């Protein structure tokens, strides 16, 4: 099936004008829409975390429903990122990002008005598809309008938005739930104004030329990729909670996922317009940054997602205070991303920051593996700042390195592949390290209660400290302190492996042309080569 992409203006097959024709002010204006969209995508994943117990209770849902409300959005977002990325190489990027924002608005409104768990889960799938588009397309559009050499000046802003959304989400969710005249439904409604604002801002400020070309969409490959990834994500998300790691469900999901993905590889190797061009992995930089992104996802998301629980259970803080206690890590991430970006843009050298980020991130994970129930906030803050600085240097610059080393026609695919594997690593890390944490908590409680893990009414559920007598409370606090430290200890080797992958990346000079300018040159060169062959 073919589809024609109609140019907004200009000669067919050629952009209307170079994207770098946008002034710095115009770029910043366009980025305001991108930042609003990115904030919405992050907020969708984080704002419900503190509100879920109340939501599930009000809708008379089960523990399984609790898991699915989170899993549905994660699955949809992660599985669709490569699809959105490929579409951005074929169709109007501006229209696609506005479409993803519109899907997010629809999903959010349905979620906010839901009166059953089933409808809520369906709405979260729609939200996840929209968030997947925002995650992939925001960075693709940045690469299209900003040359890699200048990208560092702006990437710090996105790092800051990512950090603020990550921390502010749970905090906002907790406040909304605790405010009687708002309630949990506003956890979904709150993102709608930001999404609508982003649509308007992008319409007014983002000027991207469109190229006419005949394209073929690989629908079979898209379905196989989404199905295979979904099967594996279901496994890592539910294993250890809904069923044992060694069980028939594990065998079925893993086997099915592997078979589907193997079939997808076969299909992708034969179609004219693959969703994920397999040739992209022949590029050493893309292959290594993909591996590093996967490992960063395992280490960072798998470790930090449990910090809020540690603050609340082991240190006895309220949800609001727990959210505020994460600020040192976010501050470290914001500062390091911004400073590193400025220096990279001025000097044109980026590999040193990747190496430093890998070293510092590994050190931060190692330091956090020493925490306990008696750790002071000052010490915790120092450790979190170290981790934040490492992540800030590493995460965004991996994308920069890959975007700098691929043809402009593959910018969308390369960017989405990195985002996809980072999200996949986060899902794997959260599930696997969550299972480790649960097992370690059970062990420590068994020791603390003298072999009776159910003493004090703790069981295998997350305990309510306010209902426990003081001796039982101390056992629980100690158990979660030890278990959280172990999670970071296990996550540290993954951060180190990311450093090893980074060491093998070859530093190449940053390009001084935007993605649109490069695409125009590549298109012209291809036409010239075709004309030369025709003449012969």
C-alpha positions as CSV (number, residue, x, y, z in Angstrom):
1,X,0.0,0.0,0.0
2,X,1.4,3.4,-0.9
3,X,0.7,6.8,0.4
4,X,1.8,10.2,-1.0
5,X,3.1,12.8,1.3
6,X,2.1,16.2,0.0
7,X,4.5,19.0,0.4
8,X,3.4,22.2,2.1
9,X,5.2,24.2,-0.5
10,X,8.2,23.9,-2.8
11,X,9.1,21.6,-5.6
12,X,8.1,18.0,-5.2
13,X,10.9,16.0,-3.7
14,X,12.7,19.0,-2.3
15,X,12.2,20.8,1.0
16,X,10.7,24.2,1.0
17,X,13.9,25.6,2.6
18,X,16.6,24.7,5.1
19,X,15.4,24.0,8.6
20,X,18.3,25.9,10.0
21,X,16.7,29.0,8.5
22,X,14.9,29.1,11.8
23,X,16.4,31.7,14.1
24,X,17.4,30.9,17.6
25,X,14.2,32.6,18.8
26,X,12.1,30.6,16.5
27,X,13.8,27.4,17.6
28,X,13.1,28.2,21.3
29,X,9.5,29.0,20.4
30,X,9.1,25.7,18.7
31,X,10.8,23.9,21.6
32,X,8.2,25.4,24.0
33,X,5.6,23.1,22.2
34,X,7.9,20.2,22.3
35,X,8.7,20.6,26.0
36,X,5.0,20.9,26.8
37,X,4.4,17.6,24.9
38,X,7.4,15.9,26.6
39,X,6.2,17.0,30.0
40,X,2.8,15.5,29.2
41,X,4.3,12.1,28.2
42,X,6.4,11.9,31.4
43,X,3.5,13.1,33.6
44,X,1.3,10.3,32.2
45,X,3.7,7.7,33.5
46,X,4.4,9.1,36.9
47,X,1.3,11.1,38.2
48,X,-0.8,8.1,39.0
49,X,1.8,6.3,41.2
50,X,0.7,7.8,44.5
51,X,-2.9,7.9,43.5
52,X,-3.4,4.3,42.4
53,X,-4.4,2.8,45.8
54,X,-7.3,5.3,46.0
55,X,-8.3,4.9,42.3
56,X,-8.5,1.1,42.5
57,X,-10.4,1.3,45.8
58,X,-13.0,3.7,44.3
59,X,-13.4,1.6,41.2
60,X,-13.6,-1.7,43.2
61,X,-10.6,-3.1,41.4
62,X,-8.3,-6.0,42.4
63,X,-4.6,-6.2,42.9
64,X,-4.4,-7.5,39.3
65,X,-6.2,-4.4,38.1
66,X,-3.7,-2.3,40.0
67,X,-0.9,-3.9,38.1
68,X,-2.7,-3.6,34.7
69,X,-3.4,0.2,35.1
70,X,0.4,0.7,35.2
71,X,1.4,-2.1,32.7
72,X,-1.1,-1.1,30.0
73,X,0.4,2.4,29.6
74,X,4.0,1.1,29.7
75,X,3.3,-1.7,27.2
76,X,1.6,0.6,24.7
77,X,4.2,3.3,25.0
78,X,7.3,1.1,24.7
79,X,5.8,-1.1,21.9
80,X,4.8,1.8,19.7
81,X,7.9,4.0,19.9
82,X,9.7,2.3,16.9
83,X,6.5,2.6,14.9
84,X,6.2,6.4,15.5
85,X,9.9,6.8,14.8
86,X,9.6,5.1,11.4
87,X,6.5,7.1,10.5
88,X,8.5,10.3,11.2
89,X,10.9,9.3,8.5
90,X,8.0,8.9,6.0
91,X,5.4,11.5,7.0
92,X,5.0,15.0,8.2
93,X,6.6,15.1,11.6
94,X,4.6,18.1,12.8
95,X,1.3,16.4,12.0
96,X,2.4,13.2,13.7
97,X,3.4,14.8,16.9
98,X,0.1,16.7,17.0
99,X,-1.7,13.4,16.3
100,X,0.1,11.8,19.3
101,X,-0.9,14.7,21.5
102,X,-4.5,14.4,20.4
103,X,-4.5,10.7,21.2
104,X,-3.1,11.5,24.7
105,X,-5.9,14.0,25.2
106,X,-8.6,11.5,24.3
107,X,-7.0,8.8,26.5
108,X,-6.7,11.2,29.4
109,X,-10.3,12.4,29.2
110,X,-11.7,8.9,29.0
111,X,-9.5,7.9,32.0
112,X,-10.7,10.8,34.0
113,X,-14.3,10.0,33.4
114,X,-13.9,6.2,33.9
115,X,-16.3,4.4,36.2
116,X,-14.9,0.9,35.7
117,X,-11.4,-0.5,35.8
118,X,-11.8,-2.0,32.4
119,X,-12.5,1.3,30.7
120,X,-9.6,2.9,32.7
121,X,-7.2,0.2,31.4
122,X,-8.3,0.8,27.8
123,X,-7.9,4.5,28.2
124,X,-4.4,3.9,29.6
125,X,-3.5,2.0,26.4
126,X,-4.6,5.0,24.3
127,X,-2.6,7.3,26.6
128,X,0.4,5.0,26.2
129,X,0.2,5.1,22.4
130,X,0.2,8.9,22.4
131,X,3.0,9.0,25.0
132,X,5.1,6.7,22.7
133,X,4.7,9.2,19.9
134,X,5.7,12.1,22.1
135,X,8.7,10.2,23.4
136,X,10.0,9.3,19.9
137,X,9.0,12.4,18.0
138,X,10.2,15.2,20.3
139,X,13.8,14.2,19.8
140,X,13.3,13.5,16.1
141,X,12.0,17.0,15.6
142,X,14.8,18.5,17.5
143,X,17.3,16.7,15.3
144,X,15.4,17.9,12.2
145,X,15.7,21.6,13.1
146,X,18.9,21.8,15.1
147,X,22.4,20.7,13.9
148,X,24.1,18.1,16.2
149,X,26.9,20.7,17.0
150,X,24.2,23.0,18.4
151,X,22.0,20.4,19.9
152,X,23.7,20.4,23.3
153,X,22.7,23.9,23.9
154,X,19.0,22.8,23.9
155,X,19.2,19.2,25.2
156,X,19.7,20.5,28.7
157,X,16.2,22.0,28.6
158,X,14.8,18.6,27.7
159,X,16.8,17.0,30.5
160,X,15.3,19.5,32.9
161,X,11.7,18.8,31.7
162,X,12.4,15.0,32.0
163,X,13.7,15.5,35.5
164,X,10.9,17.8,36.7
165,X,8.2,15.5,35.2
166,X,9.7,12.4,36.8
167,X,9.7,13.9,40.3
168,X,6.8,16.3,40.1
169,X,4.4,13.5,38.8
170,X,4.1,11.5,42.0
171,X,4.1,14.7,44.1
172,X,1.3,16.2,42.0
173,X,-0.6,13.0,42.1
174,X,-0.4,12.8,45.9
175,X,-1.5,16.4,46.3
176,X,-4.5,15.9,44.0
177,X,-5.7,12.8,45.8
178,X,-5.4,14.5,49.2
179,X,-7.3,17.6,48.0
180,X,-11.0,17.0,48.7
181,X,-12.4,19.3,45.9
182,X,-10.1,17.8,43.2
183,X,-9.6,14.0,43.7
184,X,-7.8,11.3,41.7
185,X,-9.6,12.0,38.4
186,X,-7.6,15.2,38.1
187,X,-4.5,13.0,37.8
188,X,-5.7,12.4,34.3
189,X,-7.3,15.8,33.6
190,X,-4.2,17.8,34.6
191,X,-2.2,16.8,31.5
192,X,-4.9,17.8,29.0
193,X,-4.3,21.6,29.2
194,X,-0.5,21.0,28.6
195,X,-1.3,18.7,25.6
196,X,-3.7,21.3,24.1
197,X,-1.2,24.1,24.6
198,X,1.5,22.0,23.0
199,X,-0.7,21.4,19.9
200,X,-1.4,25.1,19.5
201,X,2.3,26.1,20.1
202,X,3.5,23.5,17.6
203,X,1.0,24.7,15.0
204,X,2.1,28.3,15.4
205,X,5.8,27.9,15.8
206,X,7.1,24.7,14.2
207,X,8.0,25.2,10.5
208,X,9.0,21.9,8.9
209,X,9.2,21.4,5.2
210,X,7.5,18.2,3.9
211,X,9.0,16.0,1.2
212,X,6.8,14.2,-1.3
213,X,7.6,10.6,-1.7
214,X,5.9,7.3,-2.3
215,X,6.1,5.1,0.8
216,X,5.0,1.6,1.7
217,X,4.1,0.9,5.3
218,X,5.2,-2.4,6.7
219,X,2.0,-3.3,8.6
220,X,3.0,-6.9,9.2
221,X,6.3,-5.9,10.7
222,X,4.6,-3.3,12.9
223,X,2.2,-5.9,14.3
224,X,4.9,-8.5,14.8
225,X,7.2,-6.1,16.6
226,X,4.4,-4.8,18.9
227,X,3.1,-8.3,19.6
228,X,6.6,-9.7,20.4
229,X,7.7,-6.8,22.6
230,X,4.3,-6.8,24.4
231,X,4.7,-10.5,25.2
232,X,8.2,-10.0,26.7
233,X,7.1,-6.9,28.6
234,X,4.1,-8.8,30.0
235,X,6.5,-11.4,31.2
236,X,9.0,-9.1,32.9
237,X,6.2,-7.1,34.4
238,X,4.0,-9.9,35.8
239,X,6.6,-12.6,36.5
240,X,7.3,-12.7,40.3
241,X,3.9,-11.1,41.0
242,X,1.1,-12.8,39.1
243,X,3.1,-16.0,38.5
244,X,6.5,-17.5,39.3
245,X,9.6,-16.8,37.1
246,X,9.8,-20.5,36.5
247,X,6.3,-21.4,35.3
248,X,4.3,-22.3,32.2
249,X,3.3,-18.7,31.8
250,X,6.9,-17.7,31.6
251,X,7.6,-20.4,29.0
252,X,4.6,-19.4,26.9
253,X,5.3,-15.6,27.0
254,X,9.0,-15.9,26.4
255,X,8.7,-18.5,23.6
256,X,5.9,-16.5,22.0
257,X,7.7,-13.2,22.2
258,X,11.0,-14.7,20.8
259,X,9.2,-16.4,17.9
260,X,7.2,-13.2,17.0
261,X,10.4,-11.1,17.1
262,X,12.3,-13.6,15.1
263,X,9.6,-13.5,12.5
264,X,9.6,-9.7,12.6
265,X,13.4,-9.8,11.9
266,X,12.8,-12.0,8.9
267,X,10.0,-9.7,7.6
268,X,12.0,-6.6,8.2
269,X,15.0,-7.9,6.3
270,X,12.8,-8.4,3.1
271,X,10.5,-5.4,2.9
272,X,11.2,-2.1,1.1
273,X,10.4,0.2,4.1
274,X,11.1,-1.7,7.3
275,X,9.8,-0.3,10.6
276,X,13.3,-0.8,12.1
277,X,15.9,-0.9,9.3
278,X,18.2,-3.8,10.4
279,X,21.0,-2.2,8.4
280,X,21.0,0.6,11.1
281,X,22.7,-1.8,13.5
282,X,25.6,-2.2,11.2
283,X,26.5,1.3,12.3
284,X,28.9,0.8,15.2
285,X,27.7,3.9,17.0
286,X,24.0,3.0,16.8
287,X,24.7,-0.5,18.0
288,X,26.8,0.6,21.0
289,X,24.5,3.4,22.0
290,X,21.5,1.0,21.8
291,X,23.3,-1.4,24.1
292,X,24.2,1.4,26.5
293,X,20.7,2.8,26.5
294,X,19.2,-0.6,27.4
295,X,21.7,-0.9,30.3
296,X,21.1,2.6,31.5
297,X,17.4,1.9,31.5
298,X,17.9,-1.2,33.6
299,X,20.2,0.5,36.1
300,X,18.5,3.9,36.4
301,X,14.8,3.1,36.3
302,X,15.3,-0.3,38.0
303,X,17.0,1.4,40.9
304,X,15.4,4.9,41.3
305,X,11.8,3.7,41.0
306,X,12.1,2.2,44.5
307,X,13.5,5.3,46.2
308,X,10.1,6.7,46.9
309,X,9.1,3.5,48.6
310,X,12.3,3.5,50.6
311,X,11.7,7.1,51.8
312,X,8.1,6.3,52.9
313,X,8.6,2.9,54.5
314,X,12.2,2.7,55.6
315,X,12.5,6.4,56.6
316,X,8.8,6.9,57.5
317,X,8.2,10.0,55.3
318,X,4.9,11.1,53.8
319,X,4.3,10.8,50.0
320,X,4.7,14.5,49.6
321,X,8.0,14.6,51.6
322,X,9.2,11.5,49.7
323,X,8.7,13.4,46.5
324,X,10.6,16.4,47.7
325,X,13.5,14.2,48.9
326,X,14.2,13.1,45.3
327,X,15.0,16.7,44.3
328,X,18.8,16.4,44.9
329,X,19.0,13.7,42.2
330,X,16.9,15.8,39.8
331,X,19.1,18.9,40.5
332,X,22.2,16.9,39.7
333,X,20.6,15.6,36.4
334,X,19.5,19.1,35.4
335,X,22.8,20.8,36.1
336,X,25.0,18.1,34.4
337,X,22.8,17.9,31.3
338,X,22.7,21.6,30.8
339,X,26.4,22.2,31.5
340,X,27.6,19.2,29.4
341,X,25.4,20.4,26.5
342,X,26.8,23.9,26.6
343,X,30.4,22.6,26.6
344,X,29.7,20.1,23.9
345,X,28.2,22.8,21.6
346,X,31.2,25.1,22.2
347,X,34.0,22.5,21.8
348,X,32.4,19.9,19.6
349,X,33.7,17.0,21.8
350,X,31.2,14.6,23.4
351,X,32.8,11.2,24.1
352,X,34.5,12.4,27.3
353,X,31.1,13.3,28.8
354,X,29.7,9.8,28.0
355,X,32.7,8.2,29.7
356,X,32.5,10.5,32.7
357,X,28.7,9.9,32.9
358,X,29.2,6.2,32.9
359,X,31.9,6.4,35.7
360,X,29.8,8.8,37.8
361,X,26.6,6.8,37.3
362,X,28.3,3.6,38.4
363,X,29.7,5.3,41.4
364,X,26.3,6.7,42.3
365,X,24.7,3.3,42.2
366,X,27.5,1.9,44.3
367,X,27.1,4.7,46.9
368,X,23.4,4.1,47.1
369,X,24.0,0.4,47.7
370,X,25.3,1.4,51.2
371,X,22.1,3.1,52.4
372,X,19.9,1.8,55.3
373,X,17.1,2.7,57.6
374,X,19.4,5.0,59.6
375,X,20.9,6.9,56.6
376,X,20.8,10.7,57.0
377,X,19.2,12.9,54.4
378,X,22.5,14.8,53.9
379,X,24.3,11.6,53.0
380,X,21.4,10.4,50.8
381,X,21.4,13.8,49.0
382,X,25.1,13.6,48.1
383,X,24.6,10.0,46.8
384,X,21.6,11.1,44.7
385,X,23.4,14.1,43.3
386,X,26.2,11.8,42.1
387,X,23.8,9.5,40.4
388,X,21.9,12.4,38.9
389,X,25.0,14.0,37.5
390,X,26.1,10.7,35.9
391,X,22.7,10.0,34.3
392,X,22.5,13.6,33.0
393,X,25.8,13.3,31.2
394,X,25.0,9.9,29.7
395,X,21.4,9.6,28.7
396,X,20.8,12.6,26.4
397,X,24.3,12.4,24.8
398,X,23.8,8.8,23.8
399,X,21.0,10.1,21.5
400,X,23.2,12.9,20.3
401,X,26.0,10.5,19.3
402,X,23.6,8.2,17.4
403,X,21.8,11.1,15.6
404,X,25.1,12.5,14.5
405,X,26.2,9.3,12.8
406,X,23.2,8.2,10.8
407,X,21.8,9.5,7.4
408,X,19.1,12.1,7.8
409,X,16.6,9.7,6.3
410,X,17.1,7.3,9.3
411,X,17.0,9.9,12.1
412,X,13.6,8.9,13.2
413,X,14.4,5.2,13.3
414,X,17.7,5.7,15.1
415,X,16.2,8.0,17.7
416,X,13.2,5.8,18.4
417,X,15.4,2.6,18.6
418,X,17.3,4.2,21.5
419,X,14.2,5.4,23.2
420,X,12.6,2.0,22.8
421,X,15.6,0.1,24.3
422,X,15.9,2.5,27.2
423,X,12.2,2.0,28.0
424,X,12.5,-1.7,27.6
425,X,15.5,-1.7,29.9
426,X,13.5,0.3,32.4
427,X,10.7,-2.3,32.3
428,X,13.0,-5.2,32.7
429,X,14.9,-3.5,35.5
430,X,11.8,-2.4,37.4
431,X,10.3,-5.9,37.3
432,X,13.5,-8.0,37.9
433,X,14.8,-5.7,40.6
434,X,11.4,-5.4,42.1
435,X,11.3,-9.2,42.5
436,X,14.8,-9.0,44.2
437,X,13.5,-6.3,46.6
438,X,10.4,-8.4,47.5
439,X,12.5,-11.5,48.1
440,X,15.1,-9.6,50.2
441,X,12.3,-7.9,52.3
442,X,10.8,-11.3,53.0
443,X,14.2,-12.7,54.1
444,X,14.9,-9.7,56.4
445,X,11.4,-9.8,58.0
446,X,11.7,-13.6,58.6
447,X,15.0,-13.0,60.4
448,X,13.6,-10.0,62.3
449,X,10.4,-11.8,63.4
450,X,12.3,-15.0,64.3
451,X,11.0,-17.1,61.4
452,X,7.5,-15.7,61.3
453,X,7.3,-13.4,58.4
454,X,3.6,-12.7,59.0
455,X,4.2,-11.3,62.5
456,X,2.9,-7.9,62.9
457,X,0.5,-8.3,60.0
458,X,3.1,-7.6,57.4
459,X,2.9,-10.6,55.2
460,X,4.0,-10.2,51.6
461,X,2.0,-7.0,51.0
462,X,3.4,-3.4,51.4
463,X,2.9,-2.7,55.1
464,X,1.1,0.3,56.7
465,X,3.6,1.5,59.3
466,X,0.9,3.4,61.2
467,X,-0.8,0.1,62.2
468,X,2.3,-1.6,63.4
469,X,3.7,-1.7,67.0
470,X,7.1,-0.1,67.4
471,X,9.2,-3.4,67.4
472,X,7.5,-4.6,64.2
473,X,7.9,-1.1,62.7
474,X,11.7,-1.2,63.2
475,X,12.0,-4.6,61.6
476,X,10.0,-3.4,58.6
477,X,12.0,-0.2,58.2
478,X,15.3,-2.2,58.5
479,X,14.1,-4.8,55.9
480,X,13.2,-2.2,53.3
481,X,16.5,-0.3,53.9
482,X,18.6,-3.4,53.4
483,X,16.5,-4.5,50.3
484,X,16.7,-1.1,48.6
485,X,20.5,-1.0,49.1
486,X,20.7,-4.5,47.5
487,X,18.7,-3.3,44.5
488,X,21.3,-0.6,43.8
489,X,24.1,-3.1,44.4
490,X,22.7,-5.3,41.7
491,X,22.0,-2.4,39.4
492,X,25.6,-1.1,39.6
493,X,27.1,-3.7,37.3
494,X,24.6,-2.8,34.6
495,X,25.8,0.8,34.9
496,X,29.4,-0.4,34.6
497,X,28.5,-2.4,31.5
498,X,27.0,0.7,30.0
499,X,30.3,2.4,30.6
500,X,32.1,-0.5,28.8
501,X,29.8,0.0,25.8
502,X,30.5,3.7,25.7
503,X,34.3,3.2,25.7
504,X,34.1,1.4,22.4
505,X,32.1,4.2,20.7
506,X,34.3,6.1,18.2
507,X,34.1,9.9,18.6
508,X,33.2,11.7,15.3
509,X,33.0,15.4,14.7
510,X,29.5,16.8,15.3
511,X,27.7,17.9,12.1
512,X,26.9,21.5,11.6
513,X,23.8,20.9,9.4
514,X,20.3,20.3,10.7
515,X,18.5,17.1,9.8
516,X,16.4,18.9,7.1
517,X,19.5,20.3,5.4
518,X,21.2,16.9,5.4
519,X,18.0,15.3,4.1
520,X,17.9,17.9,1.2
521,X,21.5,17.1,0.3
522,X,20.9,13.3,0.5
523,X,17.8,13.6,-1.7
524,X,19.7,15.8,-4.3
525,X,22.6,13.4,-4.3
526,X,20.3,10.4,-4.8
527,X,18.5,12.2,-7.7
528,X,21.8,13.1,-9.3
529,X,23.0,9.5,-9.0
530,X,19.8,8.2,-10.5
531,X,20.1,10.6,-13.4
532,X,23.7,9.6,-14.0
533,X,22.7,5.9,-14.1
534,X,19.8,6.7,-16.5
535,X,22.2,8.5,-18.8
536,X,24.5,5.5,-19.0
